[in-house]
C-alpha cells in the first residue's frame, strides 16, 4: 500500500481531511511525533480523535 504525507498547519490538515471525508476517501490521521507548539498539538489531537 502507498502513503501520502501531508505537511502543514492544523488548519491546512483539517481542510484536507474534510475534503477526503466529503469525497468518501478512506484515510487515517496519525501522530507524526514532531516538534509542535502546545496549541498545535491540541489541534492535531482533535483532528485525530475526529477522524479515527
PDB file of N, CA, C and O in Angstrom:
ATOM      1  N   UNK A   1       0.837  -1.164   0.000  1.00  0.00           N
ATOM      2  CA  UNK A   1       0.000   0.000   0.000  1.00  0.00           C
ATOM      3  C   UNK A   1       0.886   1.233   0.000  1.00  0.00           C
ATOM      4  O   UNK A   1       1.958   1.228   0.605  1.00  0.00           O
ATOM      5  N   UNK A   2       0.461   2.262  -0.655  1.00  0.00           N
ATOM      6  CA  UNK A   2       1.189   3.532  -0.719  1.00  0.00           C
ATOM      7  C   UNK A   2       0.633   4.504   0.312  1.00  0.00           C
ATOM      8  O   UNK A   2      -0.492   4.347   0.784  1.00  0.00           O
ATOM      9  N   UNK A   3       1.435   5.511   0.656  1.00  0.00           N
ATOM     10  CA  UNK A   3       1.010   6.533   1.601  1.00  0.00           C
ATOM     11  C   UNK A   3       1.297   7.896   1.010  1.00  0.00           C
ATOM     12  O   UNK A   3       2.221   8.073   0.216  1.00  0.00           O
ATOM     13  N   UNK A   4       0.486   8.848   1.415  1.00  0.00           N
ATOM     14  CA  UNK A   4       0.698  10.249   1.074  1.00  0.00           C
ATOM     15  C   UNK A   4       0.910  10.985   2.391  1.00  0.00           C
ATOM     16  O   UNK A   4       0.110  10.854   3.317  1.00  0.00           O
ATOM     17  N   UNK A   5       1.975  11.749   2.471  1.00  0.00           N
ATOM     18  CA  UNK A   5       2.244  12.521   3.669  1.00  0.00           C
ATOM     19  C   UNK A   5       1.954  13.982   3.382  1.00  0.00           C
ATOM     20  O   UNK A   5       2.455  14.547   2.410  1.00  0.00           O
ATOM     21  N   UNK A   6       1.147  14.582   4.230  1.00  0.00           N
ATOM     22  CA  UNK A   6       0.774  15.982   4.055  1.00  0.00           C
ATOM     23  C   UNK A   6       1.353  16.762   5.225  1.00  0.00           C
ATOM     24  O   UNK A   6       1.096  16.440   6.385  1.00  0.00           O
ATOM     25  N   UNK A   7       2.129  17.779   4.917  1.00  0.00           N
ATOM     26  CA  UNK A   7       2.751  18.603   5.956  1.00  0.00           C
ATOM     27  C   UNK A   7       2.102  19.979   5.926  1.00  0.00           C
ATOM     28  O   UNK A   7       1.838  20.535   4.860  1.00  0.00           O
ATOM     29  N   UNK A   8       1.853  20.505   7.088  1.00  0.00           N
ATOM     30  CA  UNK A   8       1.283  21.841   7.158  1.00  0.00           C
ATOM     31  C   UNK A   8       0.699  22.111   8.521  1.00  0.00           C
ATOM     32  O   UNK A   8       0.855  21.328   9.459  1.00  0.00           O
ATOM     33  N   UNK A   9       0.031  23.225   8.606  1.00  0.00           N
ATOM     34  CA  UNK A   9      -0.582  23.642   9.869  1.00  0.00           C
ATOM     35  C   UNK A   9      -1.827  22.802  10.139  1.00  0.00           C
ATOM     36  O   UNK A   9      -2.321  22.116   9.245  1.00  0.00           O
ATOM     37  N   UNK A  10      -2.335  22.857  11.374  1.00  0.00           N
ATOM     38  CA  UNK A  10      -3.573  22.136  11.677  1.00  0.00           C
ATOM     39  C   UNK A  10      -4.730  22.586  10.775  1.00  0.00           C
ATOM     40  O   UNK A  10      -5.582  21.774  10.416  1.00  0.00           O
ATOM     41  N   UNK A  11      -4.763  23.861  10.412  1.00  0.00           N
ATOM     42  CA  UNK A  11      -5.843  24.361   9.559  1.00  0.00           C
ATOM     43  C   UNK A  11      -5.770  23.730   8.172  1.00  0.00           C
ATOM     44  O   UNK A  11      -6.794  23.342   7.611  1.00  0.00           O
ATOM     45  N   UNK A  12      -4.562  23.626   7.616  1.00  0.00           N
ATOM     46  CA  UNK A  12      -4.404  23.010   6.302  1.00  0.00           C
ATOM     47  C   UNK A  12      -4.761  21.531   6.355  1.00  0.00           C
ATOM     48  O   UNK A  12      -5.412  21.009   5.450  1.00  0.00           O
ATOM     49  N   UNK A  13      -4.334  20.859   7.416  1.00  0.00           N
ATOM     50  CA  UNK A  13      -4.650  19.452   7.564  1.00  0.00           C
ATOM     51  C   UNK A  13      -6.156  19.246   7.691  1.00  0.00           C
ATOM     52  O   UNK A  13      -6.699  18.287   7.143  1.00  0.00           O
ATOM     53  N   UNK A  14      -6.827  20.130   8.404  1.00  0.00           N
ATOM     54  CA  UNK A  14      -8.278  19.991   8.542  1.00  0.00           C
ATOM     55  C   UNK A  14      -8.975  20.187   7.202  1.00  0.00           C
ATOM     56  O   UNK A  14      -9.958  19.501   6.921  1.00  0.00           O
ATOM     57  N   UNK A  15      -8.491  21.111   6.365  1.00  0.00           N
ATOM     58  CA  UNK A  15      -9.068  21.294   5.023  1.00  0.00           C
ATOM     59  C   UNK A  15      -8.945  20.023   4.206  1.00  0.00           C
ATOM     60  O   UNK A  15      -9.889  19.622   3.524  1.00  0.00           O
ATOM     61  N   UNK A  16      -7.780  19.386   4.273  1.00  0.00           N
ATOM     62  CA  UNK A  16      -7.550  18.162   3.510  1.00  0.00           C
ATOM     63  C   UNK A  16      -8.423  17.020   4.037  1.00  0.00           C
ATOM     64  O   UNK A  16      -9.030  16.293   3.250  1.00  0.00           O
ATOM     65  N   UNK A  17      -8.490  16.857   5.363  1.00  0.00           N
ATOM     66  CA  UNK A  17      -9.296  15.776   5.919  1.00  0.00           C
ATOM     67  C   UNK A  17     -10.774  15.978   5.639  1.00  0.00           C
ATOM     68  O   UNK A  17     -11.497  15.007   5.414  1.00  0.00           O
ATOM     69  N   UNK A  18     -11.234  17.214   5.648  1.00  0.00           N
ATOM     70  CA  UNK A  18     -12.632  17.491   5.313  1.00  0.00           C
ATOM     71  C   UNK A  18     -12.918  17.122   3.860  1.00  0.00           C
ATOM     72  O   UNK A  18     -13.952  16.525   3.562  1.00  0.00           O
ATOM     73  N   UNK A  19     -12.009  17.475   2.962  1.00  0.00           N
ATOM     74  CA  UNK A  19     -12.169  17.115   1.551  1.00  0.00           C
ATOM     75  C   UNK A  19     -12.228  15.601   1.386  1.00  0.00           C
ATOM     76  O   UNK A  19     -13.111  15.082   0.702  1.00  0.00           O
ATOM     77  N   UNK A  20     -11.291  14.894   2.010  1.00  0.00           N
ATOM     78  CA  UNK A  20     -11.266  13.438   1.887  1.00  0.00           C
ATOM     79  C   UNK A  20     -12.540  12.810   2.428  1.00  0.00           C
ATOM     80  O   UNK A  20     -13.122  11.934   1.788  1.00  0.00           O
ATOM     81  N   UNK A  21     -12.973  13.248   3.595  1.00  0.00           N
ATOM     82  CA  UNK A  21     -14.185  12.697   4.198  1.00  0.00           C
ATOM     83  C   UNK A  21     -15.412  12.984   3.338  1.00  0.00           C
ATOM     84  O   UNK A  21     -16.263  12.111   3.173  1.00  0.00           O
ATOM     85  N   UNK A  22     -15.515  14.184   2.790  1.00  0.00           N
ATOM     86  CA  UNK A  22     -16.669  14.540   1.958  1.00  0.00           C
ATOM     87  C   UNK A  22     -16.705  13.770   0.648  1.00  0.00           C
ATOM     88  O   UNK A  22     -17.764  13.641   0.033  1.00  0.00           O
ATOM     89  N   UNK A  23     -15.554  13.254   0.214  1.00  0.00           N
ATOM     90  CA  UNK A  23     -15.478  12.512  -1.043  1.00  0.00           C
ATOM     91  C   UNK A  23     -15.324  11.010  -0.814  1.00  0.00           C
ATOM     92  O   UNK A  23     -14.907  10.279  -1.712  1.00  0.00           O
ATOM     93  N   UNK A  24     -15.660  10.559   0.386  1.00  0.00           N
ATOM     94  CA  UNK A  24     -15.651   9.138   0.740  1.00  0.00           C
ATOM     95  C   UNK A  24     -14.325   8.455   0.432  1.00  0.00           C
ATOM     96  O   UNK A  24     -14.299   7.321  -0.046  1.00  0.00           O
ATOM     97  N   UNK A  25     -13.231   9.145   0.707  1.00  0.00           N
ATOM     98  CA  UNK A  25     -11.892   8.591   0.517  1.00  0.00           C
ATOM     99  C   UNK A  25     -11.383   8.157   1.887  1.00  0.00           C
ATOM    100  O   UNK A  25     -11.340   8.954   2.825  1.00  0.00           O
ATOM    101  N   UNK A  26     -10.998   6.883   1.995  1.00  0.00           N
ATOM    102  CA  UNK A  26     -10.529   6.360   3.275  1.00  0.00           C
ATOM    103  C   UNK A  26      -9.146   6.931   3.598  1.00  0.00           C
ATOM    104  O   UNK A  26      -8.282   7.028   2.727  1.00  0.00           O
ATOM    105  N   UNK A  27      -8.956   7.306   4.858  1.00  0.00           N
ATOM    106  CA  UNK A  27      -7.687   7.872   5.298  1.00  0.00           C
ATOM    107  C   UNK A  27      -7.549   7.720   6.799  1.00  0.00           C
ATOM    108  O   UNK A  27      -8.524   7.457   7.502  1.00  0.00           O
ATOM    109  N   UNK A  28      -6.338   7.887   7.279  1.00  0.00           N
ATOM    110  CA  UNK A  28      -6.040   7.900   8.707  1.00  0.00           C
ATOM    111  C   UNK A  28      -5.232   9.141   9.021  1.00  0.00           C
ATOM    112  O   UNK A  28      -4.353   9.531   8.252  1.00  0.00           O
ATOM    113  N   UNK A  29      -5.525   9.756  10.141  1.00  0.00           N
ATOM    114  CA  UNK A  29      -4.704  10.856  10.647  1.00  0.00           C
ATOM    115  C   UNK A  29      -3.883  10.261  11.781  1.00  0.00           C
ATOM    116  O   UNK A  29      -4.433   9.779  12.771  1.00  0.00           O
ATOM    117  N   UNK A  30      -2.561  10.297  11.630  1.00  0.00           N
ATOM    118  CA  UNK A  30      -1.685   9.681  12.622  1.00  0.00           C
ATOM    119  C   UNK A  30      -0.721  10.720  13.185  1.00  0.00           C
ATOM    120  O   UNK A  30      -0.450  11.745  12.558  1.00  0.00           O
ATOM    121  N   UNK A  31      -0.219  10.439  14.360  1.00  0.00           N
ATOM    122  CA  UNK A  31       0.719  11.334  15.031  1.00  0.00           C
ATOM    123  C   UNK A  31       2.066  11.263  14.323  1.00  0.00           C
ATOM    124  O   UNK A  31       2.561  10.175  14.030  1.00  0.00           O
ATOM    125  N   UNK A  32       2.654  12.411  14.052  1.00  0.00           N
ATOM    126  CA  UNK A  32       3.969  12.437  13.402  1.00  0.00           C
ATOM    127  C   UNK A  32       5.103  12.610  14.404  1.00  0.00           C
ATOM    128  O   UNK A  32       6.272  12.582  14.020  1.00  0.00           O
ATOM    129  N   UNK A  33       4.779  12.790  15.675  1.00  0.00           N
ATOM    130  CA  UNK A  33       5.761  12.939  16.744  1.00  0.00           C
ATOM    131  C   UNK A  33       6.730  14.081  16.469  1.00  0.00           C
ATOM    132  O   UNK A  33       7.899  14.019  16.848  1.00  0.00           O
ATOM    133  N   UNK A  34       6.238  15.118  15.812  1.00  0.00           N
ATOM    134  CA  UNK A  34       7.072  16.279  15.501  1.00  0.00           C
ATOM    135  C   UNK A  34       7.167  17.234  16.664  1.00  0.00           C
ATOM    136  O   UNK A  34       6.554  17.027  17.710  1.00  0.00           O
ATOM    137  N   UNK A  35       7.925  18.258  16.475  1.00  0.00           N
ATOM    138  CA  UNK A  35       8.136  19.285  17.481  1.00  0.00           C
ATOM    139  C   UNK A  35       7.150  20.420  17.200  1.00  0.00           C
ATOM    140  O   UNK A  35       7.428  21.302  16.387  1.00  0.00           O
ATOM    141  N   UNK A  36       5.997  20.395  17.876  1.00  0.00           N
ATOM    142  CA  UNK A  36       4.936  21.365  17.633  1.00  0.00           C
ATOM    143  C   UNK A  36       4.655  22.162  18.907  1.00  0.00           C
ATOM    144  O   UNK A  36       5.013  21.743  20.008  1.00  0.00           O
ATOM    145  N   UNK A  37       4.011  23.314  18.738  1.00  0.00           N
ATOM    146  CA  UNK A  37       3.592  24.091  19.908  1.00  0.00           C
ATOM    147  C   UNK A  37       2.476  23.342  20.630  1.00  0.00           C
ATOM    148  O   UNK A  37       1.826  22.476  20.044  1.00  0.00           O
ATOM    149  N   UNK A  38       2.255  23.673  21.891  1.00  0.00           N
ATOM    150  CA  UNK A  38       1.195  23.009  22.662  1.00  0.00           C
ATOM    151  C   UNK A  38      -0.173  23.231  22.024  1.00  0.00           C
ATOM    152  O   UNK A  38      -1.015  22.333  22.018  1.00  0.00           O
ATOM    153  N   UNK A  39      -0.390  24.432  21.487  1.00  0.00           N
ATOM    154  CA  UNK A  39      -1.661  24.732  20.829  1.00  0.00           C
ATOM    155  C   UNK A  39      -1.845  23.863  19.593  1.00  0.00           C
ATOM    156  O   UNK A  39      -2.926  23.314  19.381  1.00  0.00           O
ATOM    157  N   UNK A  40      -0.804  23.731  18.776  1.00  0.00           N
ATOM    158  CA  UNK A  40      -0.892  22.888  17.585  1.00  0.00           C
ATOM    159  C   UNK A  40      -1.104  21.429  17.960  1.00  0.00           C
ATOM    160  O   UNK A  40      -1.872  20.724  17.306  1.00  0.00           O
ATOM    161  N   UNK A  41      -0.428  20.973  19.007  1.00  0.00           N
ATOM    162  CA  UNK A  41      -0.599  19.583  19.446  1.00  0.00           C
ATOM    163  C   UNK A  41      -2.060  19.323  19.798  1.00  0.00           C
ATOM    164  O   UNK A  41      -2.609  18.283  19.432  1.00  0.00           O
ATOM    165  N   UNK A  42      -2.698  20.262  20.506  1.00  0.00           N
ATOM    166  CA  UNK A  42      -4.110  20.108  20.860  1.00  0.00           C
ATOM    167  C   UNK A  42      -4.978  20.038  19.606  1.00  0.00           C
ATOM    168  O   UNK A  42      -5.899  19.224  19.535  1.00  0.00           O
ATOM    169  N   UNK A  43      -4.692  20.879  18.627  1.00  0.00           N
ATOM    170  CA  UNK A  43      -5.499  20.877  17.400  1.00  0.00           C
ATOM    171  C   UNK A  43      -5.276  19.605  16.598  1.00  0.00           C
ATOM    172  O   UNK A  43      -6.225  19.065  16.029  1.00  0.00           O
ATOM    173  N   UNK A  44      -4.037  19.112  16.540  1.00  0.00           N
ATOM    174  CA  UNK A  44      -3.774  17.844  15.852  1.00  0.00           C
ATOM    175  C   UNK A  44      -4.478  16.688  16.566  1.00  0.00           C
ATOM    176  O   UNK A  44      -5.047  15.811  15.917  1.00  0.00           O
ATOM    177  N   UNK A  45      -4.439  16.689  17.896  1.00  0.00           N
ATOM    178  CA  UNK A  45      -5.109  15.635  18.669  1.00  0.00           C
ATOM    179  C   UNK A  45      -6.612  15.649  18.397  1.00  0.00           C
ATOM    180  O   UNK A  45      -7.237  14.594  18.283  1.00  0.00           O
ATOM    181  N   UNK A  46      -7.188  16.844  18.295  1.00  0.00           N
ATOM    182  CA  UNK A  46      -8.606  16.970  17.991  1.00  0.00           C
ATOM    183  C   UNK A  46      -8.926  16.332  16.631  1.00  0.00           C
ATOM    184  O   UNK A  46      -9.914  15.609  16.497  1.00  0.00           O
ATOM    185  N   UNK A  47      -8.091  16.602  15.632  1.00  0.00           N
ATOM    186  CA  UNK A  47      -8.308  16.016  14.305  1.00  0.00           C
ATOM    187  C   UNK A  47      -8.191  14.491  14.344  1.00  0.00           C
ATOM    188  O   UNK A  47      -8.972  13.786  13.705  1.00  0.00           O
ATOM    189  N   UNK A  48      -7.217  13.993  15.094  1.00  0.00           N
ATOM    190  CA  UNK A  48      -7.049  12.543  15.175  1.00  0.00           C
ATOM    191  C   UNK A  48      -8.264  11.890  15.832  1.00  0.00           C
ATOM    192  O   UNK A  48      -8.713  10.832  15.391  1.00  0.00           O
ATOM    193  N   UNK A  49      -8.796  12.511  16.877  1.00  0.00           N
ATOM    194  CA  UNK A  49      -9.992  11.968  17.524  1.00  0.00           C
ATOM    195  C   UNK A  49     -11.207  12.055  16.601  1.00  0.00           C
ATOM    196  O   UNK A  49     -12.033  11.143  16.570  1.00  0.00           O
ATOM    197  N   UNK A  50     -11.312  13.136  15.860  1.00  0.00           N
ATOM    198  CA  UNK A  50     -12.459  13.361  14.989  1.00  0.00           C
ATOM    199  C   UNK A  50     -12.499  12.375  13.816  1.00  0.00           C
ATOM    200  O   UNK A  50     -13.576  11.928  13.420  1.00  0.00           O
ATOM    201  N   UNK A  51     -11.339  12.036  13.264  1.00  0.00           N
ATOM    202  CA  UNK A  51     -11.299  11.204  12.067  1.00  0.00           C
ATOM    203  C   UNK A  51     -10.778   9.796  12.303  1.00  0.00           C
ATOM    204  O   UNK A  51     -10.397   9.116  11.350  1.00  0.00           O
ATOM    205  N   UNK A  52     -10.754   9.347  13.546  1.00  0.00           N
ATOM    206  CA  UNK A  52     -10.324   7.967  13.817  1.00  0.00           C
ATOM    207  C   UNK A  52     -11.472   7.160  14.330  1.00  0.00           C
ATOM    208  O   UNK A  52     -11.313   5.973  14.616  1.00  0.00           O
TER     209      UNK A  52
END
